[in-house]
Amino acid sequence: MPAITAHALFFSTSSAVSGTLPALALSASVILASGFEWDETRPAKGHKRAHPWDESSRGGIAILGPFAKLHMTPTSSPPRSMLLLVALYFSFPFDAHCWAAPGHLVTAALAARHLSADVQASVSADLAAYAAFPDVPSDFTRSGTWADSLKGSTHAFDSWHYIDTPIAVVAAEFAPSASCPSTVHVVWALEAAAASLRSNHSDAWSRGFMLRVLIHLMGDVHQPMHTACLLSPAFPAYGDKGGNSVKLEPPVHIGHVVATELHAFWDAGCGDSGLESIRGEGSNCNAADVAALAAAFDSPDVARIANTPIDGTSAMSAAFHDWADESHAIARNTSYSAAVLADLGIGSVLHTGHAYWAGYTATSSRSARQRLTLGGARLAQVVNTLYRAHATAYD
């Protein structure tokens, strides 16, 4: 069947909405006009950590219907009505449980130190497109956490945050599913965001949305656990979901975070990266602490990277892939070290009281600091490159 145009985006709420609407349990469907292509010949593929088309047993707002099969290539921008839907809903505050917020804020703050004055002005204009919605951040640094808020009640964007490239404990025994990793992943989403920001045809809504996506996902692609899934006797088919299925016993306390899974341990900076010093939780992290840590991570090398243009669309796409590969190599060699695999054995629990854990924490913390620093430097590099190219196109 040929691709058809879907003119409606349906969403409904199956249980109480958190935030300012805690007592409402809505059963109505809302229909908004849109104009994206729904290609019925291309059903959504790939194992997702949460399936966006599975409405069962899920509270909050779940996007239904065509979003499961939405065919959106990196050269297309999200339709304005879709962006309006997202902005309208997320103008309501809710509890996002964003434990990784400090890392995203520091990455964005470090990048903001190296945006040129002309780029900063254009960036501010694009972020201001959502100024009517008070809970959508309009400054560059705070925008670093916004894409995680999209996961608070809908799972339609979940796969944009990671790429589950498999790591097999015994390669001959475990064959990753053809749908792991997903075909829509963090590198795909970065390419889509870059295409929208590069285009002369993207309106302010598209640019404001995709800039926030870019800021956030540049942090994700530099986090090793967002680029790997472990295949083992305990996780033989789709892997450990980037360490989300590997439990820590006892849990590890890192600042305000109680890491109960390996993924959360890395999201929080592994215990001694500097993120543990930031006061506050989620998107309410202390701004002075964030700025101070970004300044501590800064260096002439960061400035050099930030001000080195990326030459062309193909080079930027290759860079996104290379950065994901870097993170995956760290996941393979550090996150899933020999000591970790030995501790796991055929199970799904790591014992943080064992002798190896102190050394693992120190090594992992060094890697986390390096990835946060590179993420910030490269975010500035990408944004400077894209905005200067966009300005040149209008000269």
KEKE-3310 file (N, C-alpha, C; in steps of 0.2 Angstrom, whole numbers, plus 5000, padded with zeros to 4 digits):
npx = (5004:5003:5011:5002:4994:4993:4981:4978:4982:4982:4979:4977:4973:4975:4975:4977:4983:4999:5007:5000:4987:4982:4971:4963:4956:4957:4947:4945:4949:4960:4960:4971:4975:4987:5002:5010:5018:5012:5018:5012:5018:5029:5031:5033:5049:5061:5067:5061:5065:5054:5039:5032:5019:5012:4999:4994:4992:4998:5000:4996:4999:4998:5004:4996:4992:4996:5009:5016:5021:5026:5034:5048:5061:5078:5079:5068:5057:5049:5031:5023:5011:5013:5023:5017:5007:5016:5022:5011:5006:5018:5019:5013:5018:5026:5032:5047:5057:5071:5085:5097:5099:5109:5121:5117:5115:5127:5135:5128:5130:5144:5146:5139:5148:5156:5150:5149:5146:5137:5131:5125:5115:5106:5103:5097:5085:5079:5076:5067:5055:5046:5042:5030:5026:5027:5034:5043:5060:5069:5082:5099:5107:5098:5089:5095:5089:5077:5072:5072:5060:5050:5049:5041:5028:5024:5030:5035:5046:5057:5067:5075:5085:5096:5107:5106:5119:5125:5134:5141:5143:5147:5151:5148:5137:5126:5116:5112:5096:5088:5082:5089:5102:5088:5081:5079:5087:5098:5109:5102:5092:5100:5105:5093:5090:5100:5098:5086:5090:5100:5092:5085:5071:5065:5054:5052:5046:5050:5064:5066:5062:5070:5083:5083:5082:5094:5103:5101:5103:5116:5123:5118:5123:5136:5137:5142:5133:5122:5124:5125:5121:5120:5122:5119:5118:5108:5102:5097:5091:5087:5095:5102:5096:5104:5111:5100:5094:5102:5105:5111:5118:5123:5112:5120:5124:5125:5127:5112:5106:5101:5107:5101:5103:5114:5115:5109:5119:5130:5123:5123:5136:5145:5150:5162:5164:5162:5149:5142:5143:5134:5121:5103:5089:5085:5078:5080:5092:5106:5110:5122:5131:5131:5137:5149:5155:5155:5165:5176:5178:5182:5194:5209:5209:5195:5190:5197:5191:5178:5178:5182:5176:5165:5166:5154:5139:5140:5152:5148:5138:5146:5153:5144:5141:5154:5156:5147:5152:5164:5159:5153:5164:5170:5160:5161:5174:5176:5163:5157:5167:5180:5180:5167:5159:5163:5158:5144:5142:5131:5120:5110:5114:5125:5137:5141:5148:5159:5177:5182:5175:5178:5189:5183:5174:5183:5189:5178:5173:5183:5181:5168:5170:5178:5170:5159:5165:5170:5158:5152:5161:5160:5146:5146:5154:5146:5134:5139:5144:5132:5124:5131:5133:5119:5117:5125:5119:5109:5115)
npy = (4994:5011:5025:5035:5051:5056:5065:5068:5068:5057:5057:5051:5050:5038:5037:5046:5062:5069:5082:5098:5093:5082:5075:5072:5060:5057:5052:5056:5058:5068:5077:5083:5094:5089:5086:5075:5061:5045:5030:5016:5005:5004:4998:5002:4998:4988:4985:4993:5001:5005:5002:5013:5011:5003:5004:4998:4996:5009:5024:5042:5052:5045:5044:5038:5027:5034:5038:5027:5022:5032:5040:5048:5056:5061:5072:5079:5091:5091:5092:5108:5108:5096:5100:5110:5103:5096:5106:5113:5103:5100:5112:5111:5108:5094:5079:5073:5065:5066:5060:5061:5075:5084:5081:5084:5097:5103:5099:5107:5120:5121:5121:5133:5142:5144:5148:5158:5176:5180:5168:5165:5175:5171:5158:5161:5168:5157:5148:5156:5155:5147:5154:5158:5147:5143:5133:5128:5128:5143:5147:5142:5133:5128:5122:5110:5099:5097:5088:5076:5077:5075:5061:5059:5056:5051:5039:5040:5046:5040:5031:5040:5043:5035:5021:5005:4996:4980:4971:4956:4943:4930:4928:4918:4912:4920:4929:4944:4952:4956:4968:4975:4986:4998:5005:5019:5030:5038:5043:5045:5054:5065:5068:5072:5083:5091:5093:5100:5112:5117:5119:5131:5132:5129:5133:5144:5137:5123:5125:5129:5118:5107:5112:5111:5097:5093:5099:5091:5078:5078:5076:5064:5055:5055:5048:5033:5022:5024:5019:5005:4988:4974:4957:4942:4927:4931:4940:4937:4940:4954:4961:4971:4983:4994:4994:4996:4985:4979:4977:4985:4980:4983:4998:5013:5028:5044:5060:5067:5056:5040:5026:5013:5004:5000:5008:5020:5023:5027:5038:5047:5051:5042:5043:5051:5061:5075:5078:5074:5085:5094:5104:5101:5094:5085:5096:5107:5109:5117:5133:5140:5130:5122:5130:5132:5120:5118:5127:5122:5111:5117:5122:5126:5116:5113:5125:5125:5114:5118:5129:5124:5122:5110:5102:5102:5092:5078:5076:5080:5071:5059:5062:5062:5048:5043:5048:5041:5028:5030:5031:5018:5010:5014:5009:4995:4992:4998:5002:4989:4981:4968:4964:4968:4959:4947:4948:4949:4936:4924:4930:4945:4955:4967:4967:4979:4980:4972:4970:4975:4986:4999:5003:5002:5012:5023:5023:5023:5036:5044:5042:5047:5061:5064:5062:5070:5083:5082:5081:5093:5102:5098:5100:5114:5115:5109:5117:5130:5128:5124:5135:5146:5141:5142:5156:5160:5155:5164:5176)
npz = (5000:4996:5003:5014:5019:5035:5043:5056:5073:5087:5104:5120:5137:5149:5163:5178:5176:5180:5190:5188:5186:5194:5198:5188:5177:5161:5147:5135:5118:5109:5094:5083:5069:5057:5047:5042:5035:5035:5033:5029:5024:5031:5045:5063:5068:5078:5094:5108:5123:5130:5123:5111:5105:5113:5124:5135:5152:5156:5163:5162:5148:5132:5116:5102:5089:5073:5076:5080:5068:5061:5048:5047:5040:5042:5034:5035:5044:5060:5060:5062:5070:5077:5085:5092:5099:5108:5115:5121:5130:5138:5144:5156:5172:5179:5187:5182:5185:5182:5184:5178:5175:5180:5173:5160:5161:5164:5153:5143:5149:5148:5134:5131:5135:5125:5113:5099:5099:5089:5085:5098:5099:5089:5093:5105:5100:5093:5104:5111:5105:5111:5122:5127:5135:5151:5157:5149:5146:5142:5140:5135:5143:5153:5144:5141:5148:5144:5134:5140:5148:5139:5140:5151:5151:5138:5127:5114:5110:5115:5110:5104:5112:5113:5107:5105:5103:5102:5115:5116:5128:5126:5110:5101:5106:5108:5098:5093:5091:5076:5076:5086:5087:5087:5072:5073:5082:5093:5085:5073:5077:5080:5068:5062:5069:5066:5053:5052:5059:5050:5039:5027:5027:5039:5052:5066:5077:5073:5074:5087:5094:5089:5092:5106:5107:5101:5110:5121:5116:5112:5124:5128:5118:5121:5133:5139:5142:5135:5123:5121:5124:5134:5130:5137:5147:5156:5149:5135:5123:5119:5127:5141:5141:5141:5153:5162:5167:5175:5191:5206:5221:5237:5234:5226:5233:5226:5228:5227:5221:5221:5216:5209:5198:5185:5174:5180:5189:5180:5173:5184:5185:5191:5203:5207:5198:5199:5197:5208:5217:5214:5220:5223:5213:5198:5185:5193:5198:5206:5200:5201:5205:5194:5184:5190:5189:5176:5172:5178:5171:5159:5146:5136:5126:5125:5120:5108:5101:5101:5092:5080:5064:5058:5043:5032:5028:5027:5034:5047:5050:5050:5061:5071:5071:5074:5087:5094:5093:5100:5113:5114:5114:5126:5134:5132:5136:5149:5156:5156:5162:5164:5177:5181:5172:5177:5190:5187:5181:5177:5180:5185:5194:5202:5214:5224:5236:5234:5232:5220:5217:5221:5213:5201:5202:5203:5190:5181:5185:5180:5166:5165:5167:5157:5146:5148:5147:5133:5127:5130:5123:5110:5108:5107:5096:5086:5086:5084:5071:5064:5065:5060:5047:5043:5044:5034:5023:5021:5018)
capx = (5000:5007:5011:4996:4995:4988:4979:4976:4987:4977:4982:4972:4975:4972:4974:4978:4989:5003:5008:4995:4981:4983:4965:4959:4957:4953:4946:4944:4954:4960:4962:4975:4977:4994:5003:5016:5017:5011:5019:5009:5022:5035:5029:5039:5054:5066:5065:5062:5065:5047:5036:5027:5013:5009:4996:4992:4995:5002:4997:4998:4997:5002:5003:4993:4990:5001:5016:5020:5023:5028:5040:5051:5068:5082:5079:5061:5056:5042:5026:5021:5006:5015:5027:5012:5005:5021:5024:5006:5006:5023:5019:5011:5024:5025:5038:5050:5062:5077:5091:5103:5099:5116:5126:5115:5115:5134:5137:5126:5134:5151:5145:5137:5154:5160:5146:5151:5141:5132:5127:5121:5109:5102:5101:5092:5079:5075:5073:5062:5049:5042:5042:5023:5025:5032:5038:5048:5066:5071:5090:5103:5109:5092:5086:5098:5086:5070:5070:5070:5053:5046:5048:5038:5021:5024:5036:5036:5053:5061:5073:5080:5090:5101:5108:5108:5123:5126:5140:5139:5148:5150:5148:5146:5131:5121:5115:5107:5090:5089:5080:5093:5098:5083:5083:5078:5091:5101:5112:5097:5089:5105:5105:5087:5090:5105:5095:5081:5094:5103:5088:5082:5064:5062:5051:5054:5044:5054:5071:5066:5061:5075:5088:5083:5083:5101:5107:5101:5106:5124:5125:5116:5128:5143:5136:5143:5127:5117:5126:5127:5117:5124:5119:5122:5113:5102:5099:5099:5088:5087:5101:5101:5093:5109:5112:5094:5091:5108:5104:5116:5116:5118:5112:5125:5122:5129:5124:5105:5104:5102:5108:5099:5104:5121:5113:5108:5126:5133:5120:5124:5143:5149:5152:5167:5165:5160:5141:5139:5143:5129:5115:5096:5088:5081:5079:5080:5099:5108:5114:5129:5135:5132:5142:5156:5158:5157:5171:5181:5179:5184:5201:5210:5207:5188:5190:5199:5186:5172:5179:5184:5170:5164:5166:5149:5134:5143:5157:5144:5135:5151:5155:5139:5143:5161:5155:5143:5157:5168:5155:5152:5171:5171:5155:5164:5180:5175:5157:5156:5174:5181:5177:5159:5156:5164:5153:5138:5141:5125:5115:5108:5115:5132:5138:5145:5152:5165:5183:5184:5170:5181:5193:5179:5171:5188:5190:5172:5172:5187:5178:5163:5172:5180:5164:5155:5169:5170:5151:5151:5165:5157:5140:5147:5156:5140:5130:5143:5144:5126:5121:5135:5131:5112:5117:5129:5114:5105:5119)
capy = (5000:5017:5030:5040:5056:5056:5072:5068:5065:5056:5055:5051:5049:5032:5038:5053:5066:5071:5089:5102:5090:5076:5072:5071:5054:5058:5046:5059:5059:5075:5077:5090:5093:5088:5085:5071:5055:5039:5025:5009:4999:5004:4998:5003:4992:4989:4984:4999:5000:5005:5002:5019:5010:4999:5008:4994:4997:5014:5030:5048:5053:5040:5045:5032:5027:5035:5039:5021:5021:5039:5040:5055:5056:5066:5078:5082:5094:5089:5097:5113:5106:5091:5104:5114:5098:5094:5112:5114:5098:5101:5118:5109:5105:5087:5076:5070:5060:5066:5060:5063:5082:5088:5080:5088:5105:5104:5099:5113:5126:5121:5123:5140:5147:5144:5150:5165:5181:5180:5162:5165:5179:5167:5153:5164:5169:5151:5146:5161:5153:5144:5159:5158:5141:5145:5128:5126:5133:5147:5148:5137:5128:5124:5118:5103:5094:5097:5082:5071:5078:5071:5054:5059:5054:5048:5035:5041:5049:5036:5028:5045:5045:5029:5017:4999:4992:4975:4968:4949:4940:4925:4930:4912:4909:4925:4932:4950:4952:4960:4974:4978:4992:5001:5009:5026:5030:5044:5046:5047:5060:5070:5070:5075:5089:5095:5095:5105:5118:5119:5121:5138:5131:5127:5139:5145:5131:5118:5126:5129:5111:5103:5114:5108:5090:5093:5100:5085:5072:5078:5073:5056:5051:5054:5043:5026:5017:5026:5017:4998:4984:4968:4951:4938:4922:4934:4945:4933:4942:4961:4964:4973:4990:4999:4993:4998:4979:4977:4980:4986:4978:4988:5004:5017:5035:5049:5066:5066:5050:5033:5022:5006:5001:5002:5014:5026:5025:5031:5044:5051:5052:5037:5044:5056:5065:5081:5079:5073:5091:5099:5104:5102:5088:5086:5102:5112:5109:5124:5136:5142:5124:5119:5135:5131:5113:5119:5131:5118:5107:5121:5122:5128:5111:5114:5131:5123:5110:5122:5134:5121:5120:5104:5104:5099:5088:5072:5076:5080:5064:5055:5064:5059:5041:5042:5049:5035:5023:5031:5029:5011:5007:5014:5004:4989:4992:5001:5000:4982:4978:4961:4963:4968:4953:4941:4948:4947:4929:4922:4934:4952:4959:4968:4968:4985:4979:4968:4973:4978:4991:5005:5004:5003:5019:5028:5022:5025:5043:5048:5042:5051:5068:5065:5062:5077:5088:5082:5082:5101:5105:5096:5103:5120:5115:5108:5123:5135:5126:5124:5142:5150:5139:5144:5163:5161:5154:5170:5181)
capz = (5000:4996:5009:5015:5023:5041:5045:5063:5078:5092:5110:5126:5144:5152:5170:5181:5174:5186:5189:5190:5185:5197:5200:5182:5173:5155:5143:5129:5113:5106:5087:5080:5062:5056:5039:5041:5031:5038:5028:5031:5022:5035:5052:5067:5070:5083:5101:5112:5130:5131:5116:5111:5103:5118:5128:5141:5159:5157:5165:5159:5141:5128:5109:5099:5081:5068:5079:5080:5061:5058:5044:5047:5038:5045:5030:5037:5051:5063:5058:5067:5074:5082:5090:5096:5104:5113:5119:5125:5135:5143:5148:5163:5176:5181:5190:5177:5188:5178:5188:5174:5174:5181:5167:5154:5162:5164:5146:5140:5152:5145:5127:5131:5136:5119:5108:5097:5100:5084:5086:5104:5098:5085:5097:5110:5096:5092:5110:5113:5101:5116:5128:5129:5139:5156:5160:5144:5147:5136:5140:5132:5148:5155:5139:5141:5152:5142:5130:5145:5150:5134:5142:5157:5150:5132:5125:5107:5108:5119:5106:5101:5117:5114:5102:5108:5100:5107:5117:5118:5133:5122:5104:5097:5109:5108:5092:5094:5087:5070:5078:5091:5089:5083:5066:5075:5088:5095:5079:5068:5079:5080:5061:5060:5072:5062:5046:5054:5060:5044:5033:5027:5027:5046:5055:5073:5081:5072:5076:5094:5096:5087:5095:5112:5106:5099:5116:5125:5114:5112:5131:5128:5114:5125:5139:5136:5143:5130:5116:5122:5127:5135:5129:5142:5149:5159:5144:5129:5117:5118:5131:5147:5140:5143:5160:5166:5170:5179:5198:5211:5228:5239:5229:5227:5234:5223:5228:5228:5217:5224:5210:5210:5192:5182:5170:5184:5191:5175:5173:5189:5185:5193:5210:5208:5192:5200:5197:5214:5221:5212:5224:5220:5210:5192:5182:5198:5201:5208:5194:5202:5205:5187:5181:5193:5187:5169:5172:5180:5165:5153:5145:5129:5122:5124:5116:5101:5098:5100:5087:5074:5061:5055:5036:5028:5031:5028:5040:5054:5051:5052:5068:5076:5072:5078:5094:5097:5093:5105:5119:5114:5116:5133:5137:5131:5140:5156:5159:5156:5162:5165:5184:5181:5169:5182:5195:5185:5179:5173:5184:5183:5200:5203:5221:5225:5241:5233:5232:5214:5215:5222:5207:5196:5203:5201:5183:5178:5186:5175:5160:5165:5167:5150:5141:5149:5144:5126:5125:5130:5118:5103:5107:5105:5089:5081:5086:5080:5064:5061:5065:5055:5040:5042:5043:5027:5017:5020:5016)
cpx = (5004:5007:5005:4998:4990:4987:4977:4981:4982:4981:4977:4976:4972:4972:4976:4984:4993:5004:5002:4988:4981:4977:4961:4961:4953:4953:4945:4950:4954:4963:4965:4976:4985:4995:5009:5013:5017:5012:5017:5014:5028:5033:5035:5043:5058:5063:5066:5062:5058:5044:5031:5020:5009:5006:4994:4996:5000:4998:4999:4996:5002:5000:5001:4993:4996:5008:5020:5023:5025:5035:5043:5058:5072:5082:5072:5061:5049:5037:5024:5016:5008:5019:5023:5009:5010:5022:5018:5005:5011:5024:5016:5017:5022:5032:5041:5055:5068:5083:5097:5104:5106:5121:5124:5116:5123:5137:5134:5129:5141:5151:5143:5143:5158:5156:5148:5145:5135:5128:5123:5115:5104:5099:5095:5085:5075:5072:5067:5055:5044:5041:5035:5021:5030:5036:5043:5054:5067:5078:5093:5104:5103:5088:5089:5094:5079:5068:5069:5063:5048:5045:5044:5031:5020:5030:5038:5043:5058:5068:5077:5086:5096:5102:5110:5112:5126:5133:5138:5145:5151:5147:5145:5139:5125:5121:5110:5102:5091:5087:5083:5100:5092:5085:5082:5081:5094:5105:5107:5094:5094:5105:5099:5087:5095:5102:5090:5085:5098:5099:5086:5074:5061:5060:5054:5052:5049:5061:5071:5066:5067:5082:5089:5084:5091:5105:5107:5104:5113:5126:5124:5121:5135:5143:5137:5137:5121:5119:5128:5121:5120:5120:5123:5117:5107:5098:5100:5096:5089:5092:5098:5098:5098:5111:5106:5092:5097:5107:5110:5114:5123:5118:5118:5122:5127:5125:5117:5102:5106:5102:5107:5101:5111:5120:5113:5115:5130:5130:5121:5132:5147:5152:5158:5169:5165:5152:5138:5139:5138:5122:5108:5095:5084:5083:5080:5087:5102:5112:5121:5134:5136:5137:5149:5159:5160:5163:5177:5183:5182:5192:5203:5208:5199:5187:5192:5194:5180:5172:5182:5178:5170:5162:5160:5145:5137:5148:5153:5141:5140:5153:5151:5140:5149:5160:5152:5148:5162:5165:5154:5159:5172:5166:5158:5170:5180:5169:5156:5163:5174:5178:5170:5156:5157:5159:5146:5137:5135:5119:5114:5110:5123:5132:5143:5149:5159:5171:5185:5180:5174:5186:5189:5176:5176:5189:5184:5171:5177:5184:5172:5165:5175:5175:5160:5159:5169:5163:5149:5155:5162:5150:5141:5150:5151:5136:5133:5143:5138:5123:5125:5134:5124:5113:5120:5124:5110:5108:5118)
cpy = (5006:5021:5034:5045:5056:5063:5073:5065:5064:5055:5055:5049:5043:5032:5045:5056:5069:5079:5093:5099:5083:5072:5070:5064:5055:5052:5049:5058:5066:5074:5084:5089:5093:5087:5080:5065:5049:5033:5018:5003:4999:5004:4999:4997:4993:4988:4990:4997:5001:5006:5008:5017:5005:5003:5005:4996:5003:5021:5036:5048:5049:5042:5039:5033:5029:5036:5033:5020:5027:5038:5047:5054:5061:5072:5082:5085:5091:5094:5102:5111:5100:5095:5108:5109:5097:5100:5113:5109:5099:5108:5117:5106:5098:5084:5071:5065:5060:5066:5062:5071:5085:5087:5084:5095:5107:5104:5105:5119:5127:5123:5130:5145:5148:5145:5157:5170:5181:5174:5162:5169:5175:5161:5155:5165:5163:5148:5150:5159:5150:5148:5159:5152:5142:5140:5125:5131:5137:5149:5142:5131:5124:5120:5111:5098:5093:5091:5076:5071:5075:5064:5053:5055:5050:5045:5036:5043:5045:5034:5034:5046:5040:5025:5010:4994:4986:4973:4961:4946:4934:4925:4924:4910:4914:4929:4938:4950:4957:4967:4978:4980:4994:5005:5017:5026:5037:5047:5048:5053:5066:5073:5074:5082:5094:5097:5100:5112:5121:5121:5128:5138:5130:5133:5139:5139:5125:5119:5126:5122:5107:5105:5111:5100:5089:5094:5094:5079:5072:5075:5066:5052:5050:5050:5036:5021:5019:5023:5009:4995:4977:4962:4946:4932:4925:4938:4942:4936:4949:4964:4967:4980:4995:5000:4995:4991:4976:4980:4980:4985:4979:4994:5009:5024:5040:5055:5065:5060:5044:5028:5015:5001:5004:5008:5020:5028:5029:5038:5049:5053:5048:5038:5050:5060:5073:5083:5078:5079:5096:5098:5104:5095:5090:5093:5108:5112:5117:5127:5137:5135:5121:5124:5134:5125:5114:5123:5127:5113:5110:5121:5124:5123:5111:5119:5129:5119:5114:5127:5131:5119:5113:5105:5100:5094:5081:5071:5076:5074:5059:5056:5061:5051:5039:5043:5044:5029:5023:5029:5022:5008:5008:5010:4997:4988:4994:5000:4993:4979:4971:4959:4963:4962:4947:4942:4946:4939:4928:4926:4941:4957:4960:4970:4973:4985:4975:4973:4977:4985:4998:5007:5005:5010:5024:5029:5025:5033:5047:5048:5047:5059:5069:5066:5068:5082:5088:5083:5090:5104:5104:5099:5110:5120:5114:5114:5129:5134:5127:5131:5147:5148:5142:5152:5164:5160:5159:5176:5183)
cpz = (5000:5002:5009:5019:5029:5042:5052:5068:5084:5098:5115:5132:5147:5160:5172:5178:5180:5185:5192:5189:5188:5198:5194:5179:5167:5151:5136:5124:5110:5099:5085:5073:5062:5048:5038:5037:5035:5033:5031:5029:5026:5043:5057:5069:5076:5090:5105:5119:5133:5124:5116:5109:5108:5124:5135:5147:5160:5158:5161:5152:5136:5121:5106:5092:5077:5070:5079:5073:5058:5054:5043:5046:5041:5040:5031:5044:5054:5061:5064:5072:5079:5087:5095:5101:5110:5118:5123:5131:5140:5145:5155:5166:5178:5183:5185:5179:5184:5182:5184:5173:5175:5176:5161:5155:5162:5157:5142:5142:5149:5138:5127:5132:5130:5112:5106:5098:5095:5084:5092:5103:5094:5089:5102:5106:5095:5098:5113:5110:5106:5122:5131:5134:5145:5158:5155:5144:5141:5135:5138:5137:5151:5150:5138:5144:5148:5138:5134:5148:5145:5136:5148:5156:5143:5130:5118:5105:5112:5115:5103:5106:5117:5108:5105:5104:5104:5109:5120:5122:5129:5115:5100:5100:5109:5102:5093:5089:5081:5071:5084:5088:5085:5077:5068:5082:5088:5089:5074:5070:5079:5072:5059:5063:5068:5056:5047:5055:5054:5039:5033:5027:5034:5049:5062:5077:5080:5075:5084:5097:5095:5090:5102:5112:5105:5106:5120:5123:5113:5119:5130:5124:5117:5131:5137:5137:5139:5123:5116:5125:5128:5134:5133:5143:5152:5155:5137:5123:5115:5122:5137:5147:5143:5150:5165:5169:5174:5186:5202:5218:5232:5234:5231:5228:5231:5223:5230:5225:5222:5218:5211:5204:5189:5178:5174:5187:5186:5174:5178:5190:5188:5200:5212:5202:5193:5200:5203:5219:5219:5217:5220:5216:5203:5189:5187:5201:5201:5202:5195:5203:5198:5184:5183:5190:5179:5168:5174:5175:5159:5152:5138:5124:5120:5119:5109:5098:5096:5094:5081:5070:5058:5047:5032:5031:5032:5034:5047:5055:5053:5059:5073:5077:5075:5085:5098:5098:5098:5112:5120:5116:5123:5137:5137:5136:5147:5159:5161:5157:5164:5172:5184:5178:5174:5188:5193:5184:5175:5176:5181:5189:5200:5211:5223:5231:5240:5232:5226:5213:5216:5216:5202:5196:5201:5193:5179:5179:5181:5168:5159:5164:5160:5145:5142:5146:5136:5124:5125:5124:5111:5102:5104:5098:5084:5081:5082:5073:5060:5060:5060:5048:5038:5040:5036:5022:5016:5018:5008)
residu = (MET:PRO:ALA:ILE:THR:ALA:HIS:ALA:LEU:PHE:PHE:SER:THR:SER:SER:ALA:VAL:SER:GLY:THR:LEU:PRO:ALA:LEU:ALA:LEU:SER:ALA:SER:VAL:ILE:LEU:ALA:SER:GLY:PHE:GLU:TRP:ASP:GLU:THR:ARG:PRO:ALA:LYS:GLY:HIS:LYS:ARG:ALA:HIS:PRO:TRP:ASP:GLU:SER:SER:ARG:GLY:GLY:ILE:ALA:ILE:LEU:GLY:PRO:PHE:ALA:LYS:LEU:HIS:MET:THR:PRO:THR:SER:SER:PRO:PRO:ARG:SER:MET:LEU:LEU:LEU:VAL:ALA:LEU:TYR:PHE:SER:PHE:PRO:PHE:ASP:ALA:HIS:CYS:TRP:ALA:ALA:PRO:GLY:HIS:LEU:VAL:THR:ALA:ALA:LEU:ALA:ALA:ARG:HIS:LEU:SER:ALA:ASP:VAL:GLN:ALA:SER:VAL:SER:ALA:ASP:LEU:ALA:ALA:TYR:ALA:ALA:PHE:PRO:ASP:VAL:PRO:SER:ASP:PHE:THR:ARG:SER:GLY:THR:TRP:ALA:ASP:SER:LEU:LYS:GLY:SER:THR:HIS:ALA:PHE:ASP:SER:TRP:HIS:TYR:ILE:ASP:THR:PRO:ILE:ALA:VAL:VAL:ALA:ALA:GLU:PHE:ALA:PRO:SER:ALA:SER:CYS:PRO:SER:THR:VAL:HIS:VAL:VAL:TRP:ALA:LEU:GLU:ALA:ALA:ALA:ALA:SER:LEU:ARG:SER:ASN:HIS:SER:ASP:ALA:TRP:SER:ARG:GLY:PHE:MET:LEU:ARG:VAL:LEU:ILE:HIS:LEU:MET:GLY:ASP:VAL:HIS:GLN:PRO:MET:HIS:THR:ALA:CYS:LEU:LEU:SER:PRO:ALA:PHE:PRO:ALA:TYR:GLY:ASP:LYS:GLY:GLY:ASN:SER:VAL:LYS:LEU:GLU:PRO:PRO:VAL:HIS:ILE:GLY:HIS:VAL:VAL:ALA:THR:GLU:LEU:HIS:ALA:PHE:TRP:ASP:ALA:GLY:CYS:GLY:ASP:SER:GLY:LEU:GLU:SER:ILE:ARG:GLY:GLU:GLY:SER:ASN:CYS:ASN:ALA:ALA:ASP:VAL:ALA:ALA:LEU:ALA:ALA:ALA:PHE:ASP:SER:PRO:ASP:VAL:ALA:ARG:ILE:ALA:ASN:THR:PRO:ILE:ASP:GLY:THR:SER:ALA:MET:SER:ALA:ALA:PHE:HIS:ASP:TRP:ALA:ASP:GLU:SER:HIS:ALA:ILE:ALA:ARG:ASN:THR:SER:TYR:SER:ALA:ALA:VAL:LEU:ALA:ASP:LEU:GLY:ILE:GLY:SER:VAL:LEU:HIS:THR:GLY:HIS:ALA:TYR:TRP:ALA:GLY:TYR:THR:ALA:THR:SER:SER:ARG:SER:ALA:ARG:GLN:ARG:LEU:THR:LEU:GLY:GLY:ALA:ARG:LEU:ALA:GLN:VAL:VAL:ASN:THR:LEU:TYR:ARG:ALA:HIS:ALA:THR:ALA:TYR:ASP)
# end
